[in-house]
Amino acid sequence: MTMGGLTLFGLLAVTAMLAFYALEDRSPWFILAFTGASLLASAYGFLQGAWRFGLVEAIWAGAVVHPWRKRLG
């Protein structure tokens, strides 16, 4: 069983989201990293043709920016 490049990209994006979500309490920079990983997952969704997933992930990334700013400020 082989994994295509797009599937590997999606796997890495979602794995990064999980890891950064688990580390959010340690630093606001992990919140920002989670946002970036969400954007990567969004890109995966659009590239794969699952535009609903891509749209939800993009909205999720935008929603996470507010807590990041709050923690910095």
CHARMM-style PDB file with segment names, atoms N, HN, CA, C and O in Angstrom:
ATOM      1  N   MET     1       0.852  -1.177   0.000  1.00  0.00      PROA
ATOM      2  CA  MET     1       0.000   0.000   0.000  1.00  0.00      PROA
ATOM      3  C   MET     1       0.896   1.238   0.000  1.00  0.00      PROA
ATOM      4  O   MET     1       1.736   1.398   0.885  1.00  0.00      PROA
ATOM      5  N   THR     2       0.719   2.098  -0.976  1.00  0.00      PROA
ATOM      6  HN  THR     2       0.037   1.967  -1.695  1.00  0.00      PROA
ATOM      7  CA  THR     2       1.517   3.315  -1.050  1.00  0.00      PROA
ATOM      8  C   THR     2       0.644   4.524  -0.779  1.00  0.00      PROA
ATOM      9  O   THR     2      -0.574   4.491  -0.950  1.00  0.00      PROA
ATOM     10  N   MET     3       1.293   5.585  -0.356  1.00  0.00      PROA
ATOM     11  HN  MET     3       2.283   5.613  -0.218  1.00  0.00      PROA
ATOM     12  CA  MET     3       0.592   6.818  -0.046  1.00  0.00      PROA
ATOM     13  C   MET     3       1.047   7.884  -1.033  1.00  0.00      PROA
ATOM     14  O   MET     3       2.245   8.113  -1.197  1.00  0.00      PROA
ATOM     15  N   GLY     4       0.098   8.532  -1.685  1.00  0.00      PROA
ATOM     16  HN  GLY     4      -0.876   8.346  -1.551  1.00  0.00      PROA
ATOM     17  CA  GLY     4       0.421   9.588  -2.628  1.00  0.00      PROA
ATOM     18  C   GLY     4       0.905  10.838  -1.908  1.00  0.00      PROA
ATOM     19  O   GLY     4       0.743  10.975  -0.695  1.00  0.00      PROA
ATOM     20  N   GLY     5       1.489  11.727  -2.657  1.00  0.00      PROA
ATOM     21  HN  GLY     5       1.621  11.615  -3.642  1.00  0.00      PROA
ATOM     22  CA  GLY     5       2.022  12.959  -2.089  1.00  0.00      PROA
ATOM     23  C   GLY     5       0.959  13.833  -1.443  1.00  0.00      PROA
ATOM     24  O   GLY     5       1.191  14.412  -0.381  1.00  0.00      PROA
ATOM     25  N   LEU     6      -0.203  13.934  -2.075  1.00  0.00      PROA
ATOM     26  HN  LEU     6      -0.391  13.464  -2.937  1.00  0.00      PROA
ATOM     27  CA  LEU     6      -1.279  14.757  -1.521  1.00  0.00      PROA
ATOM     28  C   LEU     6      -1.798  14.171  -0.213  1.00  0.00      PROA
ATOM     29  O   LEU     6      -2.062  14.902   0.741  1.00  0.00      PROA
ATOM     30  N   THR     7      -1.942  12.863  -0.175  1.00  0.00      PROA
ATOM     31  HN  THR     7      -1.727  12.269  -0.950  1.00  0.00      PROA
ATOM     32  CA  THR     7      -2.395  12.202   1.054  1.00  0.00      PROA
ATOM     33  C   THR     7      -1.381  12.394   2.173  1.00  0.00      PROA
ATOM     34  O   THR     7      -1.761  12.640   3.318  1.00  0.00      PROA
ATOM     35  N   LEU     8      -0.111  12.286   1.857  1.00  0.00      PROA
ATOM     36  HN  LEU     8       0.197  12.087   0.927  1.00  0.00      PROA
ATOM     37  CA  LEU     8       0.939  12.498   2.855  1.00  0.00      PROA
ATOM     38  C   LEU     8       0.915  13.936   3.372  1.00  0.00      PROA
ATOM     39  O   LEU     8       1.070  14.178   4.569  1.00  0.00      PROA
ATOM     40  N   PHE     9       0.720  14.885   2.456  1.00  0.00      PROA
ATOM     41  HN  PHE     9       0.595  14.688   1.484  1.00  0.00      PROA
ATOM     42  CA  PHE     9       0.608  16.294   2.851  1.00  0.00      PROA
ATOM     43  C   PHE     9      -0.554  16.490   3.823  1.00  0.00      PROA
ATOM     44  O   PHE     9      -0.398  17.169   4.838  1.00  0.00      PROA
ATOM     45  N   GLY    10      -1.707  15.910   3.531  1.00  0.00      PROA
ATOM     46  HN  GLY    10      -1.834  15.358   2.707  1.00  0.00      PROA
ATOM     47  CA  GLY    10      -2.867  16.022   4.415  1.00  0.00      PROA
ATOM     48  C   GLY    10      -2.617  15.376   5.769  1.00  0.00      PROA
ATOM     49  O   GLY    10      -2.998  15.922   6.805  1.00  0.00      PROA
ATOM     50  N   LEU    11      -1.983  14.225   5.756  1.00  0.00      PROA
ATOM     51  HN  LEU    11      -1.673  13.782   4.914  1.00  0.00      PROA
ATOM     52  CA  LEU    11      -1.656  13.539   7.004  1.00  0.00      PROA
ATOM     53  C   LEU    11      -0.730  14.389   7.870  1.00  0.00      PROA
ATOM     54  O   LEU    11      -0.945  14.510   9.076  1.00  0.00      PROA
ATOM     55  N   LEU    12       0.290  14.972   7.263  1.00  0.00      PROA
ATOM     56  HN  LEU    12       0.464  14.873   6.283  1.00  0.00      PROA
ATOM     57  CA  LEU    12       1.220  15.815   8.018  1.00  0.00      PROA
ATOM     58  C   LEU    12       0.536  17.078   8.545  1.00  0.00      PROA
ATOM     59  O   LEU    12       0.806  17.502   9.668  1.00  0.00      PROA
ATOM     60  N   ALA    13      -0.344  17.680   7.745  1.00  0.00      PROA
ATOM     61  HN  ALA    13      -0.563  17.335   6.833  1.00  0.00      PROA
ATOM     62  CA  ALA    13      -1.047  18.887   8.182  1.00  0.00      PROA
ATOM     63  C   ALA    13      -1.938  18.601   9.388  1.00  0.00      PROA
ATOM     64  O   ALA    13      -1.937  19.357  10.359  1.00  0.00      PROA
ATOM     65  N   VAL    14      -2.691  17.519   9.324  1.00  0.00      PROA
ATOM     66  HN  VAL    14      -2.692  16.904   8.535  1.00  0.00      PROA
ATOM     67  CA  VAL    14      -3.605  17.197  10.427  1.00  0.00      PROA
ATOM     68  C   VAL    14      -2.830  16.726  11.659  1.00  0.00      PROA
ATOM     69  O   VAL    14      -3.240  17.005  12.785  1.00  0.00      PROA
ATOM     70  N   THR    15      -1.734  16.027  11.463  1.00  0.00      PROA
ATOM     71  HN  THR    15      -1.401  15.801  10.548  1.00  0.00      PROA
ATOM     72  CA  THR    15      -0.890  15.621  12.586  1.00  0.00      PROA
ATOM     73  C   THR    15      -0.290  16.841  13.270  1.00  0.00      PROA
ATOM     74  O   THR    15      -0.226  16.897  14.499  1.00  0.00      PROA
ATOM     75  N   ALA    16       0.147  17.814  12.487  1.00  0.00      PROA
ATOM     76  HN  ALA    16       0.095  17.769  11.490  1.00  0.00      PROA
ATOM     77  CA  ALA    16       0.684  19.056  13.055  1.00  0.00      PROA
ATOM     78  C   ALA    16      -0.402  19.794  13.831  1.00  0.00      PROA
ATOM     79  O   ALA    16      -0.142  20.328  14.909  1.00  0.00      PROA
ATOM     80  N   MET    17      -1.613  19.825  13.291  1.00  0.00      PROA
ATOM     81  HN  MET    17      -1.825  19.391  12.415  1.00  0.00      PROA
ATOM     82  CA  MET    17      -2.722  20.461  14.020  1.00  0.00      PROA
ATOM     83  C   MET    17      -2.907  19.819  15.389  1.00  0.00      PROA
ATOM     84  O   MET    17      -3.032  20.519  16.394  1.00  0.00      PROA
ATOM     85  N   LEU    18      -2.924  18.510  15.430  1.00  0.00      PROA
ATOM     86  HN  LEU    18      -2.822  17.942  14.613  1.00  0.00      PROA
ATOM     87  CA  LEU    18      -3.113  17.788  16.690  1.00  0.00      PROA
ATOM     88  C   LEU    18      -1.993  18.089  17.677  1.00  0.00      PROA
ATOM     89  O   LEU    18      -2.248  18.342  18.855  1.00  0.00      PROA
ATOM     90  N   ALA    19      -0.751  18.062  17.196  1.00  0.00      PROA
ATOM     91  HN  ALA    19      -0.544  17.856  16.240  1.00  0.00      PROA
ATOM     92  CA  ALA    19       0.397  18.311  18.075  1.00  0.00      PROA
ATOM     93  C   ALA    19       0.376  19.740  18.617  1.00  0.00      PROA
ATOM     94  O   ALA    19       0.583  19.952  19.812  1.00  0.00      PROA
ATOM     95  N   PHE    20       0.128  20.715  17.752  1.00  0.00      PROA
ATOM     96  HN  PHE    20      -0.040  20.543  16.782  1.00  0.00      PROA
ATOM     97  CA  PHE    20       0.133  22.105  18.208  1.00  0.00      PROA
ATOM     98  C   PHE    20      -1.059  22.408  19.105  1.00  0.00      PROA
ATOM     99  O   PHE    20      -0.953  23.237  20.009  1.00  0.00      PROA
ATOM    100  N   TYR    21      -2.188  21.752  18.872  1.00  0.00      PROA
ATOM    101  HN  TYR    21      -2.274  21.078  18.137  1.00  0.00      PROA
ATOM    102  CA  TYR    21      -3.340  21.933  19.745  1.00  0.00      PROA
ATOM    103  C   TYR    21      -3.013  21.443  21.157  1.00  0.00      PROA
ATOM    104  O   TYR    21      -3.395  22.070  22.145  1.00  0.00      PROA
ATOM    105  N   ALA    22      -2.311  20.330  21.238  1.00  0.00      PROA
ATOM    106  HN  ALA    22      -2.001  19.821  20.435  1.00  0.00      PROA
ATOM    107  CA  ALA    22      -1.939  19.774  22.543  1.00  0.00      PROA
ATOM    108  C   ALA    22      -0.959  20.684  23.285  1.00  0.00      PROA
ATOM    109  O   ALA    22      -0.898  20.651  24.514  1.00  0.00      PROA
ATOM    110  N   LEU    23      -0.201  21.487  22.556  1.00  0.00      PROA
ATOM    111  HN  LEU    23      -0.251  21.513  21.558  1.00  0.00      PROA
ATOM    112  CA  LEU    23       0.817  22.348  23.165  1.00  0.00      PROA
ATOM    113  C   LEU    23       0.365  23.797  23.345  1.00  0.00      PROA
ATOM    114  O   LEU    23       1.154  24.630  23.791  1.00  0.00      PROA
ATOM    115  N   GLU    24      -0.883  24.117  23.009  1.00  0.00      PROA
ATOM    116  HN  GLU    24      -1.525  23.441  22.646  1.00  0.00      PROA
ATOM    117  CA  GLU    24      -1.359  25.503  23.044  1.00  0.00      PROA
ATOM    118  C   GLU    24      -1.162  26.197  24.384  1.00  0.00      PROA
ATOM    119  O   GLU    24      -0.870  27.393  24.417  1.00  0.00      PROA
ATOM    120  N   ASP    25      -1.314  25.483  25.477  1.00  0.00      PROA
ATOM    121  HN  ASP    25      -1.551  24.511  25.451  1.00  0.00      PROA
ATOM    122  CA  ASP    25      -1.211  26.101  26.802  1.00  0.00      PROA
ATOM    123  C   ASP    25       0.215  26.516  27.149  1.00  0.00      PROA
ATOM    124  O   ASP    25       0.412  27.318  28.061  1.00  0.00      PROA
ATOM    125  N   ARG    26       1.198  25.995  26.453  1.00  0.00      PROA
ATOM    126  HN  ARG    26       1.038  25.343  25.712  1.00  0.00      PROA
ATOM    127  CA  ARG    26       2.600  26.279  26.769  1.00  0.00      PROA
ATOM    128  C   ARG    26       3.085  27.615  26.240  1.00  0.00      PROA
ATOM    129  O   ARG    26       3.953  28.244  26.846  1.00  0.00      PROA
ATOM    130  N   SER    27       2.535  28.054  25.120  1.00  0.00      PROA
ATOM    131  HN  SER    27       1.830  27.543  24.629  1.00  0.00      PROA
ATOM    132  CA  SER    27       3.000  29.302  24.512  1.00  0.00      PROA
ATOM    133  C   SER    27       1.981  29.774  23.481  1.00  0.00      PROA
ATOM    134  O   SER    27       1.360  28.961  22.797  1.00  0.00      PROA
ATOM    135  N   PRO    28       1.811  31.098  23.371  1.00  0.00      PROA
ATOM    136  CA  PRO    28       0.917  31.600  22.323  1.00  0.00      PROA
ATOM    137  C   PRO    28       1.435  31.283  20.921  1.00  0.00      PROA
ATOM    138  O   PRO    28       0.670  31.304  19.956  1.00  0.00      PROA
ATOM    139  N   TRP    29       2.705  30.995  20.808  1.00  0.00      PROA
ATOM    140  HN  TRP    29       3.326  30.978  21.592  1.00  0.00      PROA
ATOM    141  CA  TRP    29       3.266  30.674  19.487  1.00  0.00      PROA
ATOM    142  C   TRP    29       2.792  29.316  18.991  1.00  0.00      PROA
ATOM    143  O   TRP    29       2.751  29.080  17.783  1.00  0.00      PROA
ATOM    144  N   PHE    30       2.433  28.420  19.904  1.00  0.00      PROA
ATOM    145  HN  PHE    30       2.467  28.611  20.885  1.00  0.00      PROA
ATOM    146  CA  PHE    30       1.841  27.150  19.486  1.00  0.00      PROA
ATOM    147  C   PHE    30       0.430  27.372  18.941  1.00  0.00      PROA
ATOM    148  O   PHE    30      -0.023  26.633  18.068  1.00  0.00      PROA
ATOM    149  N   ILE    31      -0.263  28.392  19.458  1.00  0.00      PROA
ATOM    150  HN  ILE    31       0.106  28.992  20.167  1.00  0.00      PROA
ATOM    151  CA  ILE    31      -1.573  28.747  18.908  1.00  0.00      PROA
ATOM    152  C   ILE    31      -1.404  29.227  17.464  1.00  0.00      PROA
ATOM    153  O   ILE    31      -2.177  28.856  16.581  1.00  0.00      PROA
ATOM    154  N   LEU    32      -0.391  30.048  17.242  1.00  0.00      PROA
ATOM    155  HN  LEU    32       0.237  30.349  17.960  1.00  0.00      PROA
ATOM    156  CA  LEU    32      -0.123  30.529  15.892  1.00  0.00      PROA
ATOM    157  C   LEU    32       0.286  29.367  14.978  1.00  0.00      PROA
ATOM    158  O   LEU    32      -0.115  29.320  13.816  1.00  0.00      PROA
ATOM    159  N   ALA    33       1.071  28.445  15.497  1.00  0.00      PROA
ATOM    160  HN  ALA    33       1.397  28.483  16.442  1.00  0.00      PROA
ATOM    161  CA  ALA    33       1.462  27.272  14.710  1.00  0.00      PROA
ATOM    162  C   ALA    33       0.239  26.420  14.379  1.00  0.00      PROA
ATOM    163  O   ALA    33       0.146  25.869  13.282  1.00  0.00      PROA
ATOM    164  N   PHE    34      -0.696  26.308  15.318  1.00  0.00      PROA
ATOM    165  HN  PHE    34      -0.620  26.756  16.209  1.00  0.00      PROA
ATOM    166  CA  PHE    34      -1.945  25.588  15.060  1.00  0.00      PROA
ATOM    167  C   PHE    34      -2.721  26.255  13.933  1.00  0.00      PROA
ATOM    168  O   PHE    34      -3.302  25.580  13.083  1.00  0.00      PROA
ATOM    169  N   THR    35      -2.725  27.593  13.933  1.00  0.00      PROA
ATOM    170  HN  THR    35      -2.253  28.141  14.624  1.00  0.00      PROA
ATOM    171  CA  THR    35      -3.392  28.333  12.867  1.00  0.00      PROA
ATOM    172  C   THR    35      -2.765  28.009  11.511  1.00  0.00      PROA
ATOM    173  O   THR    35      -3.471  27.774  10.531  1.00  0.00      PROA
ATOM    174  N   GLY    36      -1.434  27.999  11.468  1.00  0.00      PROA
ATOM    175  HN  GLY    36      -0.860  28.189  12.265  1.00  0.00      PROA
ATOM    176  CA  GLY    36      -0.740  27.667  10.224  1.00  0.00      PROA
ATOM    177  C   GLY    36      -1.049  26.255   9.764  1.00  0.00      PROA
ATOM    178  O   GLY    36      -1.260  26.016   8.575  1.00  0.00      PROA
ATOM    179  N   ALA    37      -1.077  25.317  10.703  1.00  0.00      PROA
ATOM    180  HN  ALA    37      -0.906  25.510  11.669  1.00  0.00      PROA
ATOM    181  CA  ALA    37      -1.394  23.929  10.356  1.00  0.00      PROA
ATOM    182  C   ALA    37      -2.834  23.810   9.860  1.00  0.00      PROA
ATOM    183  O   ALA    37      -3.119  23.005   8.974  1.00  0.00      PROA
ATOM    184  N   SER    38      -3.740  24.606  10.425  1.00  0.00      PROA
ATOM    185  HN  SER    38      -3.508  25.260  11.145  1.00  0.00      PROA
ATOM    186  CA  SER    38      -5.126  24.617   9.951  1.00  0.00      PROA
ATOM    187  C   SER    38      -5.208  25.129   8.521  1.00  0.00      PROA
ATOM    188  O   SER    38      -5.987  24.619   7.716  1.00  0.00      PROA
ATOM    189  N   LEU    39      -4.403  26.137   8.208  1.00  0.00      PROA
ATOM    190  HN  LEU    39      -3.770  26.551   8.862  1.00  0.00      PROA
ATOM    191  CA  LEU    39      -4.372  26.649   6.837  1.00  0.00      PROA
ATOM    192  C   LEU    39      -3.825  25.603   5.870  1.00  0.00      PROA
ATOM    193  O   LEU    39      -4.298  25.488   4.739  1.00  0.00      PROA
ATOM    194  N   LEU    40      -2.828  24.840   6.318  1.00  0.00      PROA
ATOM    195  HN  LEU    40      -2.444  24.933   7.237  1.00  0.00      PROA
ATOM    196  CA  LEU    40      -2.307  23.755   5.486  1.00  0.00      PROA
ATOM    197  C   LEU    40      -3.374  22.679   5.268  1.00  0.00      PROA
ATOM    198  O   LEU    40      -3.509  22.148   4.166  1.00  0.00      PROA
ATOM    199  N   ALA    41      -4.123  22.362   6.313  1.00  0.00      PROA
ATOM    200  HN  ALA    41      -4.013  22.793   7.209  1.00  0.00      PROA
ATOM    201  CA  ALA    41      -5.203  21.379   6.184  1.00  0.00      PROA
ATOM    202  C   ALA    41      -6.288  21.910   5.251  1.00  0.00      PROA
ATOM    203  O   ALA    41      -6.885  21.150   4.488  1.00  0.00      PROA
ATOM    204  N   SER    42      -6.540  23.211   5.314  1.00  0.00      PROA
ATOM    205  HN  SER    42      -6.056  23.829   5.934  1.00  0.00      PROA
ATOM    206  CA  SER    42      -7.495  23.820   4.399  1.00  0.00      PROA
ATOM    207  C   SER    42      -7.030  23.680   2.959  1.00  0.00      PROA
ATOM    208  O   SER    42      -7.808  23.322   2.076  1.00  0.00      PROA
ATOM    209  N   ALA    43      -5.757  23.964   2.732  1.00  0.00      PROA
ATOM    210  HN  ALA    43      -5.124  24.255   3.450  1.00  0.00      PROA
ATOM    211  CA  ALA    43      -5.199  23.820   1.383  1.00  0.00      PROA
ATOM    212  C   ALA    43      -5.339  22.378   0.910  1.00  0.00      PROA
ATOM    213  O   ALA    43      -5.681  22.136  -0.248  1.00  0.00      PROA
ATOM    214  N   TYR    44      -5.081  21.427   1.790  1.00  0.00      PROA
ATOM    215  HN  TYR    44      -4.804  21.624   2.730  1.00  0.00      PROA
ATOM    216  CA  TYR    44      -5.243  20.015   1.443  1.00  0.00      PROA
ATOM    217  C   TYR    44      -6.678  19.730   1.014  1.00  0.00      PROA
ATOM    218  O   TYR    44      -6.911  19.069   0.002  1.00  0.00      PROA
ATOM    219  N   GLY    45      -7.630  20.229   1.785  1.00  0.00      PROA
ATOM    220  HN  GLY    45      -7.440  20.766   2.607  1.00  0.00      PROA
ATOM    221  CA  GLY    45      -9.034  20.002   1.455  1.00  0.00      PROA
ATOM    222  C   GLY    45      -9.385  20.517   0.070  1.00  0.00      PROA
ATOM    223  O   GLY    45     -10.038  19.824  -0.710  1.00  0.00      PROA
ATOM    224  N   PHE    46      -8.949  21.738  -0.236  1.00  0.00      PROA
ATOM    225  HN  PHE    46      -8.419  22.301   0.398  1.00  0.00      PROA
ATOM    226  CA  PHE    46      -9.241  22.294  -1.555  1.00  0.00      PROA
ATOM    227  C   PHE    46      -8.525  21.526  -2.661  1.00  0.00      PROA
ATOM    228  O   PHE    46      -9.108  21.270  -3.715  1.00  0.00      PROA
ATOM    229  N   LEU    47      -7.265  21.157  -2.429  1.00  0.00      PROA
ATOM    230  HN  LEU    47      -6.792  21.365  -1.573  1.00  0.00      PROA
ATOM    231  CA  LEU    47      -6.508  20.415  -3.442  1.00  0.00      PROA
ATOM    232  C   LEU    47      -7.093  19.029  -3.701  1.00  0.00      PROA
ATOM    233  O   LEU    47      -7.037  18.518  -4.820  1.00  0.00      PROA
ATOM    234  N   GLN    48      -7.646  18.438  -2.665  1.00  0.00      PROA
ATOM    235  HN  GLN    48      -7.692  18.853  -1.756  1.00  0.00      PROA
ATOM    236  CA  GLN    48      -8.191  17.101  -2.772  1.00  0.00      PROA
ATOM    237  C   GLN    48      -9.587  17.107  -3.387  1.00  0.00      PROA
ATOM    238  O   GLN    48     -10.091  16.069  -3.816  1.00  0.00      PROA
ATOM    239  N   GLY    49     -10.206  18.287  -3.426  1.00  0.00      PROA
ATOM    240  HN  GLY    49      -9.797  19.131  -3.077  1.00  0.00      PROA
ATOM    241  CA  GLY    49     -11.552  18.396  -3.986  1.00  0.00      PROA
ATOM    242  C   GLY    49     -12.646  18.400  -2.936  1.00  0.00      PROA
ATOM    243  O   GLY    49     -13.829  18.450  -3.273  1.00  0.00      PROA
ATOM    244  N   ALA    50     -12.269  18.347  -1.678  1.00  0.00      PROA
ATOM    245  HN  ALA    50     -11.308  18.306  -1.404  1.00  0.00      PROA
ATOM    246  CA  ALA    50     -13.239  18.397  -0.581  1.00  0.00      PROA
ATOM    247  C   ALA    50     -13.338  19.849  -0.117  1.00  0.00      PROA
ATOM    248  O   ALA    50     -12.832  20.210   0.945  1.00  0.00      PROA
ATOM    249  N   TRP    51     -13.999  20.674  -0.932  1.00  0.00      PROA
ATOM    250  HN  TRP    51     -14.410  20.381  -1.795  1.00  0.00      PROA
ATOM    251  CA  TRP    51     -14.000  22.110  -0.660  1.00  0.00      PROA
ATOM    252  C   TRP    51     -14.705  22.464   0.640  1.00  0.00      PROA
ATOM    253  O   TRP    51     -14.387  23.483   1.255  1.00  0.00      PROA
ATOM    254  N   ARG    52     -15.654  21.644   1.068  1.00  0.00      PROA
ATOM    255  HN  ARG    52     -15.912  20.817   0.569  1.00  0.00      PROA
ATOM    256  CA  ARG    52     -16.330  21.929   2.354  1.00  0.00      PROA
ATOM    257  C   ARG    52     -15.338  21.809   3.514  1.00  0.00      PROA
ATOM    258  O   ARG    52     -15.328  22.640   4.422  1.00  0.00      PROA
ATOM    259  N   PHE    53     -14.516  20.780   3.472  1.00  0.00      PROA
ATOM    260  HN  PHE    53     -14.524  20.105   2.734  1.00  0.00      PROA
ATOM    261  CA  PHE    53     -13.475  20.605   4.488  1.00  0.00      PROA
ATOM    262  C   PHE    53     -12.491  21.768   4.429  1.00  0.00      PROA
ATOM    263  O   PHE    53     -12.107  22.314   5.462  1.00  0.00      PROA
ATOM    264  N   GLY    54     -12.087  22.144   3.225  1.00  0.00      PROA
ATOM    265  HN  GLY    54     -12.400  21.700   2.385  1.00  0.00      PROA
ATOM    266  CA  GLY    54     -11.167  23.264   3.058  1.00  0.00      PROA
ATOM    267  C   GLY    54     -11.742  24.552   3.605  1.00  0.00      PROA
ATOM    268  O   GLY    54     -11.028  25.327   4.240  1.00  0.00      PROA
ATOM    269  N   LEU    55     -13.016  24.793   3.372  1.00  0.00      PROA
ATOM    270  HN  LEU    55     -13.596  24.163   2.856  1.00  0.00      PROA
ATOM    271  CA  LEU    55     -13.668  26.009   3.855  1.00  0.00      PROA
ATOM    272  C   LEU    55     -13.768  26.022   5.381  1.00  0.00      PROA
ATOM    273  O   LEU    55     -13.494  27.040   6.017  1.00  0.00      PROA
ATOM    274  N   VAL    56     -14.156  24.902   5.957  1.00  0.00      PROA
ATOM    275  HN  VAL    56     -14.378  24.075   5.441  1.00  0.00      PROA
ATOM    276  CA  VAL    56     -14.274  24.822   7.426  1.00  0.00      PROA
ATOM    277  C   VAL    56     -12.908  25.027   8.084  1.00  0.00      PROA
ATOM    278  O   VAL    56     -12.809  25.725   9.093  1.00  0.00      PROA
ATOM    279  N   GLU    57     -11.881  24.439   7.535  1.00  0.00      PROA
ATOM    280  HN  GLU    57     -11.962  23.872   6.716  1.00  0.00      PROA
ATOM    281  CA  GLU    57     -10.538  24.608   8.105  1.00  0.00      PROA
ATOM    282  C   GLU    57     -10.058  26.053   7.986  1.00  0.00      PROA
ATOM    283  O   GLU    57      -9.392  26.559   8.889  1.00  0.00      PROA
ATOM    284  N   ALA    58     -10.388  26.717   6.887  1.00  0.00      PROA
ATOM    285  HN  ALA    58     -10.929  26.306   6.153  1.00  0.00      PROA
ATOM    286  CA  ALA    58     -10.010  28.129   6.727  1.00  0.00      PROA
ATOM    287  C   ALA    58     -10.733  28.997   7.754  1.00  0.00      PROA
ATOM    288  O   ALA    58     -10.132  29.903   8.332  1.00  0.00      PROA
ATOM    289  N   ILE    59     -12.005  28.730   7.983  1.00  0.00      PROA
ATOM    290  HN  ILE    59     -12.494  27.994   7.514  1.00  0.00      PROA
ATOM    291  CA  ILE    59     -12.765  29.473   8.998  1.00  0.00      PROA
ATOM    292  C   ILE    59     -12.190  29.196  10.382  1.00  0.00      PROA
ATOM    293  O   ILE    59     -12.039  30.109  11.194  1.00  0.00      PROA
ATOM    294  N   TRP    60     -11.871  27.940  10.643  1.00  0.00      PROA
ATOM    295  HN  TRP    60     -11.993  27.199   9.983  1.00  0.00      PROA
ATOM    296  CA  TRP    60     -11.286  27.560  11.937  1.00  0.00      PROA
ATOM    297  C   TRP    60      -9.969  28.307  12.174  1.00  0.00      PROA
ATOM    298  O   TRP    60      -9.717  28.792  13.277  1.00  0.00      PROA
ATOM    299  N   ALA    61      -9.143  28.396  11.147  1.00  0.00      PROA
ATOM    300  HN  ALA    61      -9.348  28.002  10.251  1.00  0.00      PROA
ATOM    301  CA  ALA    61      -7.865  29.113  11.271  1.00  0.00      PROA
ATOM    302  C   ALA    61      -8.116  30.584  11.603  1.00  0.00      PROA
ATOM    303  O   ALA    61      -7.409  31.165  12.425  1.00  0.00      PROA
ATOM    304  N   GLY    62      -9.108  31.177  10.973  1.00  0.00      PROA
ATOM    305  HN  GLY    62      -9.683  30.705  10.305  1.00  0.00      PROA
ATOM    306  CA  GLY    62      -9.436  32.572  11.270  1.00  0.00      PROA
ATOM    307  C   GLY    62      -9.955  32.755  12.688  1.00  0.00      PROA
ATOM    308  O   GLY    62      -9.663  33.762  13.333  1.00  0.00      PROA
ATOM    309  N   ALA    63     -10.713  31.798  13.170  1.00  0.00      PROA
ATOM    310  HN  ALA    63     -10.950  30.980  12.646  1.00  0.00      PROA
ATOM    311  CA  ALA    63     -11.265  31.895  14.524  1.00  0.00      PROA
ATOM    312  C   ALA    63     -10.187  31.770  15.591  1.00  0.00      PROA
ATOM    313  O   ALA    63     -10.354  32.293  16.693  1.00  0.00      PROA
ATOM    314  N   VAL    64      -9.105  31.101  15.295  1.00  0.00      PROA
ATOM    315  HN  VAL    64      -8.970  30.676  14.400  1.00  0.00      PROA
ATOM    316  CA  VAL    64      -8.044  30.876  16.278  1.00  0.00      PROA
ATOM    317  C   VAL    64      -7.145  32.103  16.428  1.00  0.00      PROA
ATOM    318  O   VAL    64      -6.425  32.215  17.420  1.00  0.00      PROA
ATOM    319  N   VAL    65      -7.173  33.006  15.482  1.00  0.00      PROA
ATOM    320  HN  VAL    65      -7.759  32.915  14.677  1.00  0.00      PROA
ATOM    321  CA  VAL    65      -6.320  34.198  15.561  1.00  0.00      PROA
ATOM    322  C   VAL    65      -6.691  35.061  16.771  1.00  0.00      PROA
ATOM    323  O   VAL    65      -5.809  35.644  17.402  1.00  0.00      PROA
ATOM    324  N   HSD    66      -7.981  35.149  17.102  1.00  0.00      PROA
ATOM    325  HN  HSD    66      -8.697  34.675  16.590  1.00  0.00      PROA
ATOM    326  CA  HSD    66      -8.401  35.977  18.235  1.00  0.00      PROA
ATOM    327  C   HSD    66      -7.791  35.514  19.561  1.00  0.00      PROA
ATOM    328  O   HSD    66      -7.249  36.350  20.285  1.00  0.00      PROA
ATOM    329  N   PRO    67      -7.851  34.221  19.917  1.00  0.00      PROA
ATOM    330  CA  PRO    67      -7.210  33.796  21.163  1.00  0.00      PROA
ATOM    331  C   PRO    67      -5.694  34.029  21.159  1.00  0.00      PROA
ATOM    332  O   PRO    67      -5.102  34.310  22.202  1.00  0.00      PROA
ATOM    333  N   TRP    68      -5.076  33.911  19.989  1.00  0.00      PROA
ATOM    334  HN  TRP    68      -5.557  33.682  19.143  1.00  0.00      PROA
ATOM    335  CA  TRP    68      -3.632  34.158  19.908  1.00  0.00      PROA
ATOM    336  C   TRP    68      -3.333  35.615  20.235  1.00  0.00      PROA
ATOM    337  O   TRP    68      -2.420  35.895  21.012  1.00  0.00      PROA
ATOM    338  N   ARG    69      -4.074  36.534  19.664  1.00  0.00      PROA
ATOM    339  HN  ARG    69      -4.815  36.306  19.033  1.00  0.00      PROA
ATOM    340  CA  ARG    69      -3.866  37.959  19.949  1.00  0.00      PROA
ATOM    341  C   ARG    69      -4.133  38.268  21.423  1.00  0.00      PROA
ATOM    342  O   ARG    69      -3.412  39.050  22.043  1.00  0.00      PROA
ATOM    343  N   LYS    70      -5.164  37.652  21.969  1.00  0.00      PROA
ATOM    344  HN  LYS    70      -5.750  37.016  21.466  1.00  0.00      PROA
ATOM    345  CA  LYS    70      -5.520  37.871  23.373  1.00  0.00      PROA
ATOM    346  C   LYS    70      -4.393  37.402  24.303  1.00  0.00      PROA
ATOM    347  O   LYS    70      -4.074  38.078  25.281  1.00  0.00      PROA
ATOM    348  N   ARG    71      -3.795  36.252  23.998  1.00  0.00      PROA
ATOM    349  HN  ARG    71      -4.055  35.703  23.204  1.00  0.00      PROA
ATOM    350  CA  ARG    71      -2.706  35.737  24.831  1.00  0.00      PROA
ATOM    351  C   ARG    71      -1.455  36.592  24.732  1.00  0.00      PROA
ATOM    352  O   ARG    71      -0.688  36.678  25.690  1.00  0.00      PROA
ATOM    353  N   LEU    72      -1.237  37.232  23.576  1.00  0.00      PROA
ATOM    354  HN  LEU    72      -1.861  37.162  22.797  1.00  0.00      PROA
ATOM    355  CA  LEU    72      -0.068  38.088  23.417  1.00  0.00      PROA
ATOM    356  C   LEU    72      -0.225  39.401  24.158  1.00  0.00      PROA
ATOM    357  O   LEU    72       0.745  39.968  24.661  1.00  0.00      PROA
ATOM    358  N   GLY    73      -1.458  39.873  24.219  1.00  0.00      PROA
ATOM    359  HN  GLY    73      -2.246  39.411  23.811  1.00  0.00      PROA
ATOM    360  CA  GLY    73      -1.708  41.218  24.645  1.00  0.00      PROA
ATOM    361  C   GLY    73      -1.833  41.535  26.041  1.00  0.00      PROA
ATOM    362  OT1 GLY    73      -2.048  42.695  26.394  1.00  0.00      PROA
TER     363      GLY     73
END
